[in-house]
Amino acid sequence: MIIPSIDLMDGQSVQLVGGKAESRSQEREYGDPVPLLRKFSIAGEVAVIDLDRALGKGSNEDVIRRLVKQAPCRVGGGIRSLEAAVAWLDAGAAKIILGTAAKPEILRELPAGRVIAALDAFNNDVVVEGWTKSTGVTIMDRLRELREDVGGFLVTFVEREGRLGGTNMELAREIVAAAGKARVTFAGGITTAEEIAELDKLGADSQVGMAIYTGRLDFGDAISAPLVSDRPDGLFPTIVADESGVVLGMAYSSRESIRAAVARQLGIYQSRKRGLWVKGETSGATQELFGIALDCDRDALRFIVRQNGSGYCHLDQFTCFGDMKGLARLQQTTQERRENAPSGSYTKRLFDDAALLRSKLVEEAGELADAATAEDVAWEAADLLYFAFVAMAKAGVSIADVERQLDLRALKLTRRPGNAKAP
């Protein structure tokens, strides 16, 4: 799989050639990282590296804290203590990347599945402090030392970084074998979809920056690289789901349609009869594309989209399997009524009268707290959820926004005592 990379200096995205920034010719700026994250997170996790902190020349902490709240990020660069590692995990980093701090005594205090040990190697010699200092230790030595205490390794071939010269595939095979159960991500020199596919077959991921930034490697092609098809037409079955995972329907994709979907950040598919199909181009029921995931066999896809308009299905229903149910339907209803609730209706009153809505939220929360039987708890919870969804719709908040907050809280290692607040 592809892991896009955002390297930060002075709050801006940059790419360095050979790990150096002594001159402007060796450093390429790519501006505001926020739109880059929006695009890159379509592929899943994004590596966000604080080069200033790694080099001891400042920090991009404020920028990165904003980024981790918007999409799953692997945060690295200058994390040199247990306290700093825990702070980033608490802040919402999906994973952290540790270099010099990747020591057994620190790693054993952290959840291994969320820790990646960085092995930055210059001609097989592990280097640290922003690639400026040699350790005299080989990649294989570090793999053997750390593989039981981490969930993954990030191996960067520094001499190839930013040079678009391809990766060292022979050494990559040896590294994957030596890493054991820890999944390896390779960086440095990866330039083609074929390399990404080959590394994926080895069970490794590809962290790519310069090749995508310069356009040498199309981002859509990078995402689709590991895909294989056993169909005569070469297409890939594609499950289409909303941001909360509710399945809207099924379509087919080709490498061409994936390339177009990623470039435009829209729901674009390959119709078996009509060719390239932009969902909603004529009906207005467009889709904003937020994510593409490949299944474990690499022969099917899942698109995560925000569905606009009347829905996905041509039969005037929101999904191809019928209308929404439960919370998804409640969200749909409250959002629709925010725009067109009948004058004088109860929902209209709730949207217009903040005091009334607050009163009902407090009232229903109290009734839920006092409910004793399973039936009463379900009834009162449904009441509270209705008013909560009205409050969400009023503020323009979706279920996906709330779920993102829950996911971020689940990532915290440091727990609050949870004592009751004073009235």
GUPA-721132 format. One record per residue (C-alpha): residue in one letter; x negated, y, z. Coordinates in Angstrom, 1 decimal. Last residue first. Layout:
<sites>
{site 'A', {X, Y, Z}}
...
</sites>
This chain:
<sites>
{site 'P', {23.5, 21.3, 38.9}}
{site 'A', {20.0, 20.1, 40.0}}
{site 'K', {18.4, 17.7, 37.6}}
{site 'A', {18.5, 14.0, 38.2}}
{site 'N', {15.2, 12.2, 38.3}}
{site 'G', {13.8, 10.6, 35.2}}
{site 'P', {10.2, 10.1, 36.4}}
{site 'R', {8.8, 11.3, 33.1}}
{site 'R', {7.0, 8.7, 31.0}}
{site 'T', {3.6, 9.0, 29.4}}
{site 'L', {3.2, 6.6, 26.5}}
{site 'K', {5.5, 8.4, 24.1}}
{site 'L', {6.4, 6.7, 20.8}}
{site 'A', {10.0, 5.9, 21.9}}
{site 'R', {10.5, 9.6, 22.3}}
{site 'L', {9.6, 10.2, 18.7}}
{site 'D', {12.0, 7.5, 17.5}}
{site 'L', {14.8, 9.0, 19.5}}
{site 'Q', {14.1, 12.4, 18.0}}
{site 'R', {14.1, 10.9, 14.5}}
{site 'E', {17.4, 9.2, 15.3}}
{site 'V', {18.9, 12.5, 16.2}}
{site 'D', {17.8, 14.1, 12.9}}
{site 'A', {19.0, 11.0, 11.0}}
{site 'I', {22.4, 11.3, 12.7}}
{site 'S', {22.6, 14.7, 11.1}}
{site 'V', {22.3, 18.2, 12.6}}
{site 'G', {23.8, 21.3, 10.8}}
{site 'A', {24.5, 23.1, 14.1}}
{site 'K', {28.3, 22.8, 13.8}}
{site 'A', {27.9, 19.2, 12.5}}
{site 'M', {25.9, 18.3, 15.6}}
{site 'A', {28.4, 19.9, 18.0}}
{site 'V', {31.3, 18.1, 16.1}}
{site 'F', {29.3, 14.9, 16.4}}
{site 'A', {28.9, 15.3, 20.1}}
{site 'F', {32.7, 15.9, 20.4}}
{site 'Y', {33.4, 12.6, 18.6}}
{site 'L', {30.6, 10.8, 20.5}}
{site 'L', {32.2, 11.8, 23.9}}
{site 'D', {35.6, 10.4, 22.9}}
{site 'A', {34.0, 7.2, 21.6}}
{site 'A', {32.0, 6.8, 24.8}}
{site 'E', {35.3, 7.3, 26.7}}
{site 'W', {37.0, 4.4, 24.9}}
{site 'A', {33.9, 2.1, 25.0}}
{site 'V', {33.4, 2.7, 28.7}}
{site 'D', {37.1, 2.2, 29.4}}
{site 'E', {37.1, -1.2, 27.6}}
{site 'A', {34.0, -2.3, 29.4}}
{site 'T', {35.5, -1.4, 32.7}}
{site 'A', {34.4, 1.2, 35.2}}
{site 'A', {34.5, 4.6, 33.5}}
{site 'D', {33.3, 7.4, 35.9}}
{site 'A', {30.2, 8.4, 33.8}}
{site 'L', {32.3, 8.3, 30.6}}
{site 'E', {34.9, 10.6, 32.2}}
{site 'G', {32.1, 13.0, 33.2}}
{site 'A', {30.6, 13.0, 29.7}}
{site 'E', {34.1, 13.6, 28.3}}
{site 'E', {34.7, 16.7, 30.5}}
{site 'V', {31.2, 18.2, 29.8}}
{site 'L', {31.6, 17.8, 26.1}}
{site 'K', {35.1, 19.1, 26.2}}
{site 'S', {34.2, 22.2, 28.1}}
{site 'R', {31.3, 22.9, 25.7}}
{site 'L', {33.6, 22.6, 22.7}}
{site 'L', {36.1, 25.0, 24.3}}
{site 'A', {33.5, 27.5, 25.1}}
{site 'A', {32.0, 27.4, 21.6}}
{site 'D', {35.4, 28.2, 20.0}}
{site 'D', {35.3, 28.3, 16.2}}
{site 'F', {34.1, 24.7, 15.5}}
{site 'L', {36.3, 23.3, 18.2}}
{site 'R', {39.3, 25.2, 17.0}}
{site 'K', {38.8, 23.9, 13.5}}
{site 'T', {38.6, 20.4, 14.9}}
{site 'Y', {41.9, 20.9, 16.6}}
{site 'S', {43.6, 22.2, 13.5}}
{site 'G', {44.9, 25.8, 13.3}}
{site 'S', {43.4, 26.4, 9.9}}
{site 'P', {42.6, 23.1, 8.1}}
{site 'A', {38.9, 22.1, 8.4}}
{site 'N', {37.1, 22.8, 5.1}}
{site 'E', {33.4, 23.3, 5.6}}
{site 'R', {32.9, 21.9, 9.1}}
{site 'R', {35.6, 19.4, 8.2}}
{site 'E', {33.3, 17.7, 5.7}}
{site 'Q', {30.5, 17.5, 8.3}}
{site 'T', {32.9, 16.1, 10.9}}
{site 'T', {34.2, 13.5, 8.5}}
{site 'Q', {30.9, 12.3, 7.2}}
{site 'Q', {29.4, 12.1, 10.7}}
{site 'L', {32.4, 10.1, 11.9}}
{site 'R', {32.1, 7.8, 8.8}}
{site 'A', {28.4, 7.1, 9.6}}
{site 'L', {29.3, 6.6, 13.3}}
{site 'G', {31.8, 3.8, 12.5}}
{site 'K', {32.6, 3.0, 8.9}}
{site 'M', {31.6, 4.4, 5.5}}
{site 'D', {33.8, 3.6, 2.5}}
{site 'G', {33.5, 0.5, 0.4}}
{site 'F', {30.6, -1.8, -0.7}}
{site 'C', {29.4, 0.5, -3.6}}
{site 'T', {29.1, 3.3, -1.1}}
{site 'F', {30.8, 6.7, -0.7}}
{site 'Q', {34.0, 5.8, -2.5}}
{site 'D', {35.2, 7.4, -5.7}}
{site 'L', {34.9, 4.3, -7.8}}
{site 'H', {31.6, 5.6, -9.4}}
{site 'C', {29.8, 4.7, -6.1}}
{site 'Y', {27.0, 6.8, -4.6}}
{site 'G', {29.0, 9.5, -2.8}}
{site 'S', {31.3, 12.5, -3.4}}
{site 'G', {28.6, 15.1, -3.3}}
{site 'N', {25.1, 14.6, -1.8}}
{site 'Q', {23.4, 11.4, -0.7}}
{site 'R', {20.2, 11.9, 1.3}}
{site 'V', {17.9, 9.1, 0.1}}
{site 'I', {15.8, 6.2, 1.3}}
{site 'F', {14.9, 4.0, -1.7}}
{site 'R', {14.3, 0.3, -0.9}}
{site 'L', {12.3, -1.8, -3.4}}
{site 'A', {11.9, -5.3, -4.7}}
{site 'D', {9.2, -7.6, -6.0}}
{site 'R', {6.3, -6.9, -3.5}}
{site 'D', {7.0, -10.1, -1.6}}
{site 'C', {7.1, -8.2, 1.7}}
{site 'D', {9.5, -5.5, 0.4}}
{site 'L', {8.2, -2.2, -0.9}}
{site 'A', {9.4, 1.0, 0.7}}
{site 'I', {10.3, 4.3, -1.0}}
{site 'G', {11.2, 7.3, 1.1}}
{site 'F', {12.8, 10.7, 1.2}}
{site 'L', {14.5, 11.1, -2.2}}
{site 'E', {17.2, 13.8, -2.4}}
{site 'Q', {20.2, 12.3, -4.1}}
{site 'T', {22.7, 13.9, -6.5}}
{site 'A', {26.4, 13.5, -6.6}}
{site 'G', {26.8, 16.4, -8.9}}
{site 'S', {28.7, 14.3, -11.5}}
{site 'T', {26.4, 14.9, -14.5}}
{site 'E', {22.9, 14.6, -13.0}}
{site 'G', {24.3, 12.7, -10.0}}
{site 'K', {21.7, 9.9, -10.1}}
{site 'V', {19.1, 10.5, -12.7}}
{site 'W', {19.1, 7.4, -15.0}}
{site 'L', {16.2, 6.5, -17.3}}
{site 'G', {17.4, 3.9, -19.8}}
{site 'R', {21.1, 3.6, -20.6}}
{site 'K', {21.8, -0.1, -20.6}}
{site 'R', {19.6, -1.6, -17.9}}
{site 'S', {19.6, 1.7, -16.0}}
{site 'Q', {16.2, 2.6, -14.6}}
{site 'Y', {16.5, 4.7, -11.5}}
{site 'I', {16.1, 8.3, -10.3}}
{site 'G', {17.1, 9.4, -6.8}}
{site 'L', {15.2, 12.7, -6.5}}
{site 'Q', {11.8, 13.8, -5.2}}
{site 'R', {11.0, 15.2, -8.7}}
{site 'A', {7.6, 13.6, -9.1}}
{site 'V', {8.5, 10.7, -6.9}}
{site 'A', {11.7, 9.9, -8.9}}
{site 'A', {9.9, 10.3, -12.2}}
{site 'R', {7.1, 7.9, -11.4}}
{site 'I', {9.5, 5.5, -9.9}}
{site 'S', {11.6, 5.6, -13.1}}
{site 'E', {8.5, 4.9, -15.3}}
{site 'R', {7.3, 2.1, -13.0}}
{site 'S', {10.8, 0.6, -13.4}}
{site 'S', {13.6, 0.6, -11.0}}
{site 'Y', {17.0, -1.1, -10.7}}
{site 'A', {20.1, -0.2, -8.7}}
{site 'M', {21.9, -1.3, -5.6}}
{site 'G', {24.4, 0.4, -3.4}}
{site 'L', {24.9, 2.8, -0.5}}
{site 'V', {23.2, 0.7, 2.3}}
{site 'V', {23.3, 2.5, 5.6}}
{site 'G', {19.6, 2.9, 6.7}}
{site 'S', {20.0, 6.1, 8.7}}
{site 'E', {18.5, 8.2, 6.0}}
{site 'D', {20.8, 6.7, 3.4}}
{site 'A', {20.2, 3.5, 1.5}}
{site 'V', {19.6, 2.4, -2.1}}
{site 'I', {18.4, -1.2, -2.5}}
{site 'T', {16.2, -1.5, -5.7}}
{site 'P', {15.8, -4.6, -7.8}}
{site 'F', {12.5, -4.2, -9.8}}
{site 'L', {12.5, -4.3, -13.6}}
{site 'G', {10.1, -6.3, -15.8}}
{site 'D', {12.9, -7.0, -18.4}}
{site 'P', {12.3, -10.7, -18.3}}
{site 'R', {12.5, -10.6, -14.5}}
{site 'D', {9.7, -12.1, -12.4}}
{site 'S', {8.5, -8.6, -11.3}}
{site 'V', {5.3, -7.5, -9.4}}
{site 'L', {4.8, -4.4, -7.4}}
{site 'P', {1.5, -3.6, -5.8}}
{site 'A', {0.9, -0.4, -7.9}}
{site 'S', {4.4, 1.1, -7.3}}
{site 'I', {3.3, 3.7, -4.8}}
{site 'A', {0.1, 4.6, -6.6}}
{site 'D', {2.0, 4.9, -9.9}}
{site 'G', {4.4, 7.4, -8.2}}
{site 'F', {1.4, 9.4, -6.9}}
{site 'D', {-0.2, 9.6, -10.4}}
{site 'L', {-3.9, 9.0, -10.1}}
{site 'R', {-6.2, 11.5, -11.9}}
{site 'G', {-3.8, 14.2, -10.8}}
{site 'T', {-6.5, 16.2, -8.9}}
{site 'Y', {-4.7, 15.9, -5.6}}
{site 'I', {-3.9, 12.2, -6.2}}
{site 'A', {-7.5, 11.1, -6.9}}
{site 'M', {-8.8, 13.4, -4.2}}
{site 'G', {-6.8, 11.9, -1.3}}
{site 'V', {-6.3, 8.2, -1.1}}
{site 'Q', {-6.1, 5.8, 1.8}}
{site 'S', {-5.7, 2.3, 0.3}}
{site 'D', {-4.2, -0.6, 2.3}}
{site 'A', {-5.5, -4.1, 2.8}}
{site 'G', {-4.0, -7.6, 2.6}}
{site 'L', {-6.3, -8.8, -0.2}}
{site 'K', {-3.4, -8.6, -2.6}}
{site 'D', {-3.0, -4.9, -1.5}}
{site 'L', {-6.7, -4.3, -2.3}}
{site 'E', {-6.1, -5.5, -5.8}}
{site 'A', {-2.9, -3.4, -6.3}}
{site 'I', {-4.6, -0.3, -5.0}}
{site 'E', {-7.6, -0.9, -7.3}}
{site 'E', {-5.2, -1.4, -10.2}}
{site 'A', {-3.4, 1.8, -9.4}}
{site 'T', {-6.7, 3.7, -10.0}}
{site 'T', {-9.0, 6.2, -8.2}}
{site 'I', {-10.2, 4.8, -4.9}}
{site 'G', {-13.5, 6.6, -4.2}}
{site 'G', {-13.5, 6.7, -0.5}}
{site 'A', {-10.9, 5.2, 1.8}}
{site 'F', {-10.0, 1.6, 2.8}}
{site 'T', {-7.3, 0.6, 5.3}}
{site 'V', {-7.8, -2.7, 7.1}}
{site 'R', {-5.2, -4.6, 9.0}}
{site 'A', {-6.5, -6.2, 12.2}}
{site 'K', {-5.7, -9.9, 12.3}}
{site 'G', {-9.3, -10.9, 11.4}}
{site 'A', {-11.4, -7.9, 10.4}}
{site 'A', {-14.2, -10.1, 9.0}}
{site 'A', {-12.2, -11.3, 6.1}}
{site 'V', {-11.0, -7.8, 5.3}}
{site 'I', {-14.6, -6.6, 5.5}}
{site 'E', {-16.0, -9.2, 3.1}}
{site 'R', {-13.3, -8.5, 0.5}}
{site 'A', {-13.9, -4.8, 0.8}}
{site 'L', {-17.7, -5.3, 0.2}}
{site 'E', {-16.9, -6.9, -3.2}}
{site 'M', {-14.3, -4.2, -4.0}}
{site 'N', {-16.7, -1.2, -3.5}}
{site 'T', {-14.3, 1.6, -4.4}}
{site 'G', {-14.0, 3.7, -7.5}}
{site 'G', {-16.0, 6.7, -8.7}}
{site 'L', {-13.6, 9.5, -7.9}}
{site 'R', {-16.3, 11.5, -6.1}}
{site 'G', {-14.2, 12.7, -3.2}}
{site 'E', {-15.6, 10.0, -0.8}}
{site 'R', {-17.9, 7.6, -2.5}}
{site 'E', {-21.0, 8.1, -0.3}}
{site 'V', {-18.6, 8.2, 2.7}}
{site 'F', {-17.3, 4.6, 2.1}}
{site 'T', {-14.5, 5.0, 4.6}}
{site 'V', {-13.2, 2.0, 6.5}}
{site 'L', {-10.1, 2.7, 8.6}}
{site 'F', {-9.5, -0.3, 10.8}}
{site 'G', {-6.4, -1.8, 12.3}}
{site 'G', {-4.3, -2.9, 15.2}}
{site 'V', {-7.2, -2.5, 17.7}}
{site 'D', {-8.6, -4.4, 20.7}}
{site 'E', {-9.6, -7.8, 19.2}}
{site 'R', {-11.3, -6.3, 16.1}}
{site 'L', {-13.6, -4.0, 18.1}}
{site 'E', {-17.0, -5.7, 18.4}}
{site 'R', {-16.8, -7.9, 15.3}}
{site 'L', {-15.8, -5.0, 13.2}}
{site 'R', {-18.4, -2.8, 14.6}}
{site 'D', {-21.2, -5.2, 13.7}}
{site 'M', {-19.8, -5.8, 10.3}}
{site 'I', {-19.8, -2.0, 9.5}}
{site 'T', {-23.5, -1.7, 10.5}}
{site 'V', {-24.9, 0.2, 13.5}}
{site 'G', {-27.8, 2.6, 13.2}}
{site 'T', {-25.5, 5.3, 14.6}}
{site 'S', {-26.1, 8.0, 11.9}}
{site 'K', {-24.9, 11.5, 12.5}}
{site 'T', {-23.3, 14.0, 10.1}}
{site 'W', {-20.2, 12.0, 9.0}}
{site 'G', {-17.9, 14.4, 10.9}}
{site 'E', {-19.5, 13.5, 14.2}}
{site 'V', {-20.1, 9.8, 13.4}}
{site 'V', {-21.8, 7.5, 10.8}}
{site 'V', {-21.7, 3.7, 10.5}}
{site 'D', {-24.5, 2.5, 8.1}}
{site 'N', {-23.2, 0.4, 5.2}}
{site 'N', {-24.5, 2.9, 2.6}}
{site 'F', {-22.8, 5.7, 4.5}}
{site 'A', {-20.1, 4.2, 6.6}}
{site 'D', {-17.2, 5.8, 8.4}}
{site 'L', {-15.7, 3.0, 10.5}}
{site 'A', {-12.6, 4.5, 12.0}}
{site 'A', {-10.8, 2.3, 14.6}}
{site 'I', {-7.0, 2.4, 14.2}}
{site 'V', {-4.8, 2.4, 17.3}}
{site 'R', {-1.0, 2.1, 17.3}}
{site 'G', {-0.8, -1.7, 17.4}}
{site 'A', {-3.5, -1.8, 20.1}}
{site 'P', {-1.4, 0.0, 22.7}}
{site 'L', {-4.0, 2.0, 24.6}}
{site 'E', {-5.9, 1.3, 27.9}}
{site 'R', {-7.9, -1.6, 26.3}}
{site 'L', {-9.1, 0.8, 23.6}}
{site 'I', {-10.8, 3.0, 26.1}}
{site 'E', {-13.0, 0.3, 27.8}}
{site 'P', {-13.5, -1.4, 24.4}}
{site 'K', {-14.9, 1.8, 22.8}}
{site 'A', {-13.3, 3.5, 19.8}}
{site 'A', {-14.0, 7.0, 21.2}}
{site 'T', {-16.7, 7.5, 18.6}}
{site 'G', {-14.2, 7.1, 15.8}}
{site 'L', {-10.6, 6.8, 16.8}}
{site 'I', {-7.6, 7.0, 14.4}}
{site 'I', {-4.2, 7.4, 16.1}}
{site 'K', {-1.0, 5.8, 15.0}}
{site 'A', {2.6, 6.9, 14.7}}
{site 'A', {1.6, 10.2, 16.2}}
{site 'G', {4.5, 11.6, 18.2}}
{site 'A', {3.1, 14.0, 20.7}}
{site 'D', {2.8, 11.3, 23.3}}
{site 'L', {0.5, 9.3, 21.0}}
{site 'W', {-1.5, 12.5, 20.5}}
{site 'A', {-1.8, 13.1, 24.2}}
{site 'V', {-2.7, 9.5, 24.9}}
{site 'A', {-5.7, 9.7, 22.5}}
{site 'A', {-6.8, 13.1, 24.0}}
{site 'E', {-6.8, 11.6, 27.5}}
{site 'L', {-8.6, 8.5, 26.4}}
{site 'S', {-11.4, 10.7, 25.0}}
{site 'R', {-13.0, 11.5, 21.7}}
{site 'I', {-10.2, 12.4, 19.3}}
{site 'G', {-12.3, 14.5, 16.9}}
{site 'G', {-10.5, 13.7, 13.7}}
{site 'G', {-7.5, 11.4, 13.4}}
{site 'V', {-3.7, 11.4, 13.3}}
{site 'R', {-1.8, 8.7, 11.5}}
{site 'C', {1.5, 10.4, 10.7}}
{site 'P', {5.1, 9.4, 10.5}}
{site 'A', {7.1, 12.4, 9.3}}
{site 'Q', {8.5, 15.7, 10.4}}
{site 'K', {7.6, 15.8, 14.1}}
{site 'V', {4.0, 14.6, 13.4}}
{site 'L', {3.6, 17.7, 11.1}}
{site 'R', {4.4, 20.3, 13.7}}
{site 'R', {1.9, 18.9, 16.1}}
{site 'I', {-0.6, 18.7, 13.3}}
{site 'V', {-0.4, 22.5, 12.7}}
{site 'D', {-0.8, 23.3, 16.3}}
{site 'E', {-3.8, 21.0, 16.7}}
{site 'N', {-5.8, 22.3, 13.8}}
{site 'S', {-8.9, 22.7, 15.9}}
{site 'G', {-12.3, 24.5, 15.9}}
{site 'K', {-15.8, 23.9, 14.6}}
{site 'G', {-16.8, 20.6, 16.3}}
{site 'L', {-17.1, 18.8, 13.0}}
{site 'A', {-14.3, 16.3, 13.9}}
{site 'R', {-12.3, 19.2, 15.3}}
{site 'D', {-12.5, 21.1, 12.1}}
{site 'L', {-11.9, 18.0, 10.0}}
{site 'D', {-8.5, 17.4, 11.6}}
{site 'I', {-7.3, 14.4, 9.7}}
{site 'V', {-3.7, 13.6, 8.8}}
{site 'A', {-3.1, 10.1, 7.4}}
{site 'V', {0.4, 9.8, 6.0}}
{site 'E', {2.8, 6.9, 6.9}}
{site 'G', {5.5, 6.0, 4.4}}
{site 'A', {5.2, 6.4, 0.6}}
{site 'I', {7.8, 9.2, 0.5}}
{site 'S', {5.7, 10.8, 3.3}}
{site 'F', {3.4, 12.2, 0.6}}
{site 'K', {5.9, 14.6, -0.8}}
{site 'R', {7.2, 16.1, 2.5}}
{site 'L', {3.6, 16.0, 3.8}}
{site 'L', {2.3, 18.0, 0.9}}
{site 'P', {5.1, 20.5, 1.3}}
{site 'V', {3.9, 21.0, 5.0}}
{site 'P', {0.1, 20.9, 4.3}}
{site 'D', {-0.1, 24.5, 3.0}}
{site 'G', {-3.0, 25.0, 0.7}}
{site 'Y', {-4.9, 22.6, -1.6}}
{site 'E', {-8.4, 23.8, -1.1}}
{site 'R', {-11.4, 22.0, -2.7}}
{site 'E', {-14.8, 21.9, -0.9}}
{site 'Q', {-18.1, 20.9, -2.5}}
{site 'S', {-18.2, 23.9, -4.9}}
{site 'R', {-17.3, 26.1, -1.9}}
{site 'S', {-20.6, 25.2, -0.3}}
{site 'E', {-21.7, 23.4, 2.9}}
{site 'A', {-18.6, 21.4, 3.0}}
{site 'K', {-19.8, 17.8, 3.0}}
{site 'G', {-18.1, 14.4, 3.3}}
{site 'G', {-19.3, 13.3, -0.1}}
{site 'V', {-17.0, 15.8, -1.8}}
{site 'L', {-14.5, 17.3, 0.6}}
{site 'Q', {-10.8, 17.6, 0.1}}
{site 'V', {-8.8, 20.4, 1.7}}
{site 'S', {-5.4, 21.1, 3.2}}
{site 'Q', {-5.1, 24.3, 5.1}}
{site 'G', {-4.9, 25.1, 8.8}}
{site 'D', {-8.5, 26.3, 9.0}}
{site 'M', {-9.6, 22.9, 7.8}}
{site 'L', {-7.2, 20.0, 7.4}}
{site 'D', {-7.5, 16.7, 5.5}}
{site 'I', {-4.2, 15.3, 4.3}}
{site 'S', {-4.4, 11.7, 3.1}}
{site 'P', {-1.9, 9.4, 1.3}}
{site 'I', {-1.8, 5.8, 2.6}}
{site 'I', {-0.9, 3.6, -0.4}}
{site 'M', {0.0, 0.0, 0.0}}
</sites>
